[in-house]
Each structure stands twice: as C-alpha cells, then as structure tokens.
Amino acid sequence: MTGSQSLAIRPVHDETAREYFHHSSAQRINTDIVIVEALRKQYPEFNVVIAPQASCNLLAYAGAGHAIATPIEDTNDPIYAPVKWRQYLPPARRFDHQLGALVDMVLFGKYMYSWNNHEFIVYIVNGRDGTAYYPAVVNNYILTKESFPVDQLIIAATQYSAELHNEVWVFDQGYWQKSGELWQSVQHSKWDDVILDPGMKKAIIDDVQNFFSSRDTYSKLKVPWKRGIIYYGPPGNGKALACFCPISLIYSPRQDYLNQGHDAFSLSA
C-alpha cells in the first residue's frame, strides 16, 4: 500500500474528535470549517479533500467490495469514539415477507480507507447546522499527500453512487432515493397474481410494451416521450402490485434498449 508507513493516527487523544464533540454541544455555525481547521492542525502534512456523501458514498462503495474501510477505534480515548445511530428497518413492502434489518447511520466516524493500492484516512461527519430536517449534510474528509488518487477515487465512487445496483429510483419524503426493497418486490411481481378483468389486463400490458418500444417514433414526431397510468381504488385491491408488474415486465426490454447504445431513462411509479 502506498504511503502506509506514514498513515499513523495521532495523537493518542484525537483532537478532531474532541473539537467535533465540543462544537456539537454548543451553538453550531459552520461545522465544515470547524472540522477542516481541526484536521489541518492535527495532520499539518496532509491535504484535506472534502467530498459530499450525497454524491460520493465511500462507505457504500467499500461495502460493495471496491475498497476497504476499516474503522479506527480510539481505545485510549473512548469518550470520543465514533457515533452512530442504530435503527431497525422493517420490510418496506408487505409482499416480501422479510424480517427487515438493523442498520447504522454514521454521525461521526474515522476509517483507514484502502483503494487501488492507496491508503487514506477518512473522517465521515454529519455536519448539519441548525434543527431543520433539510439539509442533512454528511461529508467525507479525506486526508492524503497525493491529490490525483483521491480525485480518481471520488470519480469512481461517484459513478458507482449514480448507478442503480439492484435498485429503483423512488420519489419519497420530498426527494429521489434508491430502494433495493422495492426492486426486490418488483422482481417477484407477476401479472398472474393480479386479479383484474382479462381484457383490461391485456390492454395495460400492451400499452406499456408499445410505449417502451416506440421511443424512436416519439423522437421522430418531436413528441415528449411520456406516458402515465393512474390506478384508482380502495386500499388493498392490488394497485401497488399492478404498478410493480409493468416495471418488471419492461426491465429486460429496458436493458436490451440500453445495450443498443441508446441513452438511459428513468422509471417512476
């Protein structure tokens, strides 16, 4: 690993962690500046590169096997150990019959980050200032002596974060987010499970298939390539399942379309 001999955590008492805890216990003005100032004092020989987690999720990138993120535990200074929220997330979809999972949300963490034969010290800090729900600002503070490998890491991790990995985009709680649970639900959805008038079911299937096979026609006619289907009915009558089935139906044709060199497009339901 390049630079591994110089990446020693010091001092024994982490001044950056102390400063974050001190800062978070009083009025907060600009957490970003506070963390950068503390890191520059603690590691004067390193450059500090800041990458927002919203577009560059280094932990998710490492979790997918593209890098190694090893937590740094300060055994001599346990008060300022990493801070996480542990939450139980029940299954999001009633069709899945899953148990849910325990997940950790890192508020303040330190990692030795290994990628492509390079090592970095990475602090992950939730620096939201104020009490409002938005925005939730989480940044990666990357300590390095070499800027080029960090730039390449940011590019690779950002490209990974922008792609879908067994996920679909969902507009929920005021913003777009990825959902692996919904993707799993879509994979198990079949039109045979939808109780609907056979003629109406066939009409919906034909309409969806015809739409996604006619993008070139829309383009030639200068017509926006958009189509909407509205399901109406009381709770529990199969509207959600009827939404999942068309997405599942067009998933393979969508991949074929992309393989032909066309631009990607988004799905929403």
Buried (B, 14 or more C-beta within 10 A) or exposed (E): EEBEEEBEEEEEEBBBBBBBBEBBEEEBEEBBEBBBEBBBEBBEEBBBBBBEBEEBBBBBBBEEEBBEBEEBEBEEBEEBBBBBEEEEEEBBBEBBEEEEEEEEEBBBBBBBBBBEEBBBBBBBBBBBBEEEEEEEBBBBBBBBBEEEBBEEBBEBBBEBBEEEEEBBBBEEEEEEEBBEBBBBBBEEBEBEEBEBEEEEBEEBBEEBBEBBEBBEEBEEEEEEBEEEEEEEEEEEEBBBBBBBBBBBBBBEEBEEBEEEEEEEEEBEB
